[in-house]
Amino acid sequence: MRPIRPRFVGGQNNTPDVTCDVRAMASHEVGPTAAAVAFRRIRPGGAKATAYRRASGQGPASSACCDLDWAPSDMSTPAVLLLVLLVNCLLTSAALSSLLRTGVPGLHRWIAAQALLAVSVGATLAGARSPATITLDTVAYVFATCMILQGFRQFFDVRIAHRAEQVAAVLLIVALVRCTWFRPDPNLRAVLVSVLAVYVRVSIAWLAFRRRPRNRPAYACAFVCTVALGGAIAHFVRGVAFVRGAMADSGFMNATPANELFLAVGTLSLLGLSMGVVMQAHERVAERLERLATIDGLTGALMRSAFLERAQRHCRRVAHVPLSLVIVDLDHFKSINDRHGHACGDQALVRFAAVMSDGIRAGDLFGRLGGEEFAVLCPAASAEDARHAIDRLRASLADGVGAAARAGAVAFTFSAGVAERGADEPLSSLMARADAALYAAKAGGRDRVVVAPSVERADLAA
């Protein structure tokens, strides 16, 4: 159905007359119901009672001329954009609320920010631009913006708020109230809000960039950084436009081209930021699930399957670079459990894992193969390099046996077997040679490191 708009002509007493073909509206093309909806309120007068009746067949047929004080129109573009933003706030709050049980940091602040933003948008959609509604709209937006930033800071485990920011926020609210109630200055109010929005979005972008994960896909952080920077640029341009007098604050609901453009960009920015919040929360949940599947909960080492998968990738990627594998086993671990209990055995495992994690290189892989058996993959390291590094850790642990006993901790040592990968040697063969070297260390008296013969020497011996 095509939209129906009246044609305005000059009226009497400075009020417009609206000339429209009401008969056409009531005809089969539009229908009498649409005509009744289109003209919601007809100003009382002689034409009011007769115009619609004549056109709809309830009176003598004639063209009708009627006076209206409400112009029929579709919902304005600003109202549509704000309505979309309001719905997005509700949907985002529902999505984030479903993750509350996961304990993701920042969720409560993000949900509160969406609620405050919904209040701000609702106050704007109410239409009555009184000082009270303007104050409610602006202050709710200020608090919502600050809560989003605090949510990101809590999520990334940094300081949530600074005293200087709190003082600035209080001064900003005082200035906004003054610009609304005492010395109305809508342009200054718009500039102040834009300054706040720029600061918050730049802070979020920098935080997402600086805290992006190094060992996981950083798509969520990159998305948040991009969206936040885009919103900061939009608010900066708007603030400059108000300062230079290129724009004037006539209310969000006014369908001026500049207002519609800013609302469209601002709405997209807030929609993207809300999506980024949800992405970050789900990314943290996925990270936790992945950690449960790949990291040993007691020692913090990689589980067997995860270690073997990553070791296989290393072998394929560095085919022509030296690579060594170390298999480590705690000496007499069963007797530790039998004499001191499994709790002491767990403490020994935790202590051993801490010593190994602190002593190996950042690029080495450390995994728990099962029970008291561990493995270390040393890329770009010969067998002698790996033996020297592991033997240094073994010696430091053995030297601390007496001190550990005096402190009441369980004293233990470990044995290790080292094997260097040959050309195109599969991982299974490399592990078998390192395991054979470990058994040789056990047979040789334990508390020692044994290097397996190279592949060429092993072939000659066979």
N, C-alpha and C positions, 0 to 999 in steps of 0.2 A: 504494500500500500504506500503510495507516494505521500510524503509529508505535506501538510496543509499549512500554509502561512498566509496571514492576512496582508493586505496592502494598506499602508497607513497614508491617510490624507489629512490635510489641515482641518482641525475641528474648531469648535467654539469654546470660549472660555479657557483657552490654552490647554485643552485636552484633546488628544488625538481621536479622530473617528477611524474606525477600522472597516473598510469596505471589503466584503468577502461574499462569495457566492455560496451562501448557506444551503441553497437548494441542491447544488452539486455535491456538497458534503453529505447531505442526507440521501442522495440518490444511491443507485446500486453500486456506483464506483467506490464510494467511501463508506456509506452506511450511516444511519442516524446515530448509532452508538458512538462511532468515531467523532461525529460532529459534536455530540454532547461532551465527549472527553476533551476535544480540542479547545473549546471555549469553556473554561472552568467557571469563570465568574463574569457575568454580564452586568454592567452597571445598571441599577434600577432605572426605568424609564419606559416610555411608550414602546420603543422598539424591542425591548427585552422580551416581553411576553409574546410578541407576534412573530419575531424573526424566525425562531426555531420552529414554531408551530406551523407557519406557512410553508417553510421549506420541507418539513417532514410529513406534510399531508394532513396536519391537524388544523389547518386554517386555509383561507383563500390563497391560492398560488400567486406569488409575485416575487420579484427579486427583493432581497432584504438588505437593509443597511442598518447596522447595529453598532453601539458604542461599547467598547471594552476597556477595562482598566488593568487587564492582565493579558500580555501578548503571548499567544501560543508559540511555544518553541520546544525543540528537543532539549534533553539534558545537556548542559554546556560541557565543553571539553575539560575544563578544570574540575568540574564535579565528577566526571567519569574517572579521571586520573586519581583523584582523592579517594573515590569509592574503591577503585582497584587497590590502592595502597592500604585502605582500611581492611579489606578482605585478606590481603597478604599478611597483615599484622596478626589477624586471628589464626590463619593457617600456620604461620611460623610459630606462634605460641603453642598451638596444638602439637606440631612436630617436635618442638623442643621439650614440651612437657612429657612426651612419651619416652624421653631419654633420661628423665630425672633419676630413675633407679640405678643408672649406670654410674652416677657420681662424677660425671664429667665436669671439671672446673669451669666456672663462668656461666653455667646454664641458668641459675636463678637470676643473675643480673640481666642476661639476654632476654629472658621471659619478661622481667619487669620492664625492660626497655621497650619491648613490643607492646605491652599494655599501655605504657605512657604515650607511646607514639599513636596508638589507637585513640586515646583520649584527645590528643592534639588534633588529629585528623577529624574526629567526630565533632569537636568544638568548631572547627572551620566549616564543616559541612552543615552545621546548624543554621548558618546563614546570618544570624543576628550579630553584627560586628559591633557589639558594645564593648566598653573597656573591660568588663568582667570576662567576656568570652575571649577577647584578644589576649588578656593576661593568662587565662587558663591554657589557651592554645600555645602561647610562646613558652611559658614556664614548663609545661609538660614536655614540649619539644627539647628544651634545654636539658632537663633531667634525663630524658630518653637517650639523647646523644651522649651524655656523660656515662650513662649506664652501659651503653654498647662498648665504649672504650674500656671501662673498668672490667667488663666481661672478658674482653680479649686479653687484658693484662693478667687477669686471674687464670685464664686458660693457658697462657704461656708462662705462668709461674714467675711473674715479675711484680714489683710493687704496684698495688692497685691504684693508689691515689697519692698525690704529693700535696703538701700544705699550700704551696703557691697556687696550685690548680684550684684547691678548695676556696681560697681567698678570692681568686679571680672569678670563680663561679658565683659566689655571693655578690660580688660587685656587679657582675653582669646582670643578675636578676634584679638588683636594685635599680640599675640603669634602665632596664626594660620596663619596670613598673613606672619609673619616672617618665619615660617616653610615652607611656600609655595613659596615665591618669593625670599627671600634674602639668607637664609640658608636652602635649602630644606631638610626636615627631616620628611618623611611620617610616620615613626614609632612614633615619638613624637606627631605628629598631631593626630594620632589615639588614643594615650593615653589621650591626653587632651580632646578629644571629649567623650571618655569613662567616664572620671571623671565627666564631665558635665551631661551625661546621668544618671549616678548612683545617683548623688546628686538630680536631678530633680525627678527621679522615687521614690527614698526613701522619698522625701518630699511629693509627691502625696500620697504614701501609708500611711504615718503617718497621713496626713490630712484627708484622707477618713476614717481611723480607728477612729481618735479622734472625728470627726464630724458626725459619723454614727448616724442615728435617734434612739431614745430610745423607742418611742411609735409607730413606723412603721417598716415594714420589711426592713432590712438593706442589701438586696441582692445586690443592685447596688453598694453600698459602699464596700461590701466584694469582689465583682468581681473586682472593680478598684484596691483595695488594693492588691489582689492576682496577678493581671496582672502586676501592677507596680513593685512589689517585684521580680517577675520573670524576668522582663526586667532589673532591677537593677543587679540581680545576673549575667545575661548573659553579660552585659557590664563590670561588675567587672572582670569576668573571662577573657574577651577579653583584658582588659587593663593590667591585670597581665601577660597574655601571651605575649603581646608586650614588657612589661618591662623586662621579663625574656628571651626574644629573641626566644620564641617558635613560634612566628608568625612574619611575615613581611608584611607591607602594600604594596601590589602590585596592588591595585585597586580592587574595588568591582566587576568589571565585569570579573575578572579572576576566572575560575571555579576550584579553588583548594578545596580540601575537607574541610579544616578549614574555608575558606571563605564562602563556601556554607552552612556549618553548622551554622555559626554565622548569615548569612543573613536570613536563615530560622527561627531561633529563634528570631532575631530582627524584622523580618517582622510580625511574630505571635504576638510579644509584641506590636508593633504599631497598628496592627489590633485590638487586644484586648483593647488597650487603647482608640482607636477611638470608639469602641463599648461601652466601659464604659462611655465615654463622652455622647454619645447618650442616654444611659440608665439613666444617672444622669439627663439629661434635661427632658426626658419623666417622670421620677420619680417626679420631681418638679412640672410638669404640673398636674400629677395625684394627687399629694398632694394638690394642689390648688383646683382642682375640688372636691376632698373629703372634703376639708375644707368648700367649699361653700355649700355642701350637709349636713354637720354635725354641723357646727359652726354658731351660730347666729351672723350676721354681726354687729349688734349694740352693744351687750353686751359682746361678746366673749364667752358666755356660750354655752353648747351643745344644739342643737335643740331638740324638744320633742322626735322625733322618734329615734334620736341617743342616747339620754339619756335613754329612755326606753329599747333600745336594749342592751346597756352596763349594765344597772342595772339588766336586766334579766340574763345576763351572770354572774354577781357577785352573784346573788342569787343561781344559779346552782353550782357555784364553791365553795362557802363558806356556804354550807348547815348547818354545825354544829358550825359556828362561829357567835357571835352576830353581828347584822347588823341593823342599824337604818335609817329611812327615815324622812327627814324634808321637809315640804312644806311651802313656805314663800310667803306672799302676801304684797305688799306695801299698806299702809293705805291711804284711800281717794285719790287714784291715779286719778280717774276720775275728781275730783274737781281740781287737779293740772293741768290737760290738759285744763279744761274749763276756769280756771282763768288766767293761765300763757301761755297757748298755747302748742302745741304738741312738739315744740322744747325744751321747758323747761322740759316737761315730759320725752323726750328722755335723756336729761342731767341727770335727776333723776335716770333713769334706768341704765345709764352708771356708775354713781357714786355708786349706790347700788351694781352693779355687781363687781366693783373694790373692794369694801369693803369686799364682800363675798369671792372673789377669793383670796384676801390677807389673810383672816382670817381662812379659812378652811385648812385642812391638804392636803399634796401633793397627797395622795391616794384617797381622796374623789372625788365624781363626782358632778359637778355643772351644772345644765341644766335649760333652760327656757321652761316652760310648755306652755306658751302662755300669751300674754299681760304683766301684771305686776306680774304674778305668776311664781315662781321659785321653784326648788327642789334641795336638797342636799342629796346624798346617802353616808352614813358614814359606811364603812366596819369596822369590828372589834371594834364596839363602841356600848355601851348600850344606852338605851333611855336617861338615866340620863347624860351620857357623852355628847351625842349630844345636849341635852337641855342646858347644861352648856356652850358649845362652841357657840351655836347660841345666847343664851341670852347675852353672853359677847359682841358679835357683835351688837346686838340690843341696848344694853346700850350705847356702844360707839357712835353709830349713833344718838341715842336720845340725848346724852349729847352735841352733836355738832350742835343741831338744832339752837340754838341762834347764834353761830358763823357763820353758813351757811347763816342765814338771814342777819346778818350784812355784810357779804361779797357779798350779792346780789344773792346768790344761793338759789334754792328752798329747803326748809326744809321739811323733811318727816320722817316717822317712818314705821316700818313694824311689822306684826304679823306672828307667825309661829306655826305649829302643828308638833309634833314629835311622831313617832310610832316605836316601836322595833319589828322586825320580829319574829313571832313565829315559832315553828318547822314545816317545810315543808309548811309554809304559802306562797301562791302565791303572786306575786308582785301586782296584781290588788287589792287583799284584804289589803295588807300593805298600798297601796296608799289611799284606801278608809278610813282606820282608821286615817292616818295622815291628810287627808282632813277634816275629822270630827273634829279632834283636832284643826285644823286651824279655822273652823267655830266657835268652842267654844271660841277661843281666840278673834275672832272678836266680838262675842256676849258679851264677858266679858269686853269690853271697848277698845280693840285694844292695840297696842304697848306692846305685851306680848307674851310669849311662853307657850304653853300648851302641856302636854304629854298625849298621848292617853293611855287608859287602856291596859294592856297586853291582849293577845288573851285569856288566861284562865279566867281572870277576866271578859272580855267582854262576854265570853260564859256563865259564871255564872249569869251575870246581865240579859242576854237574857232569 
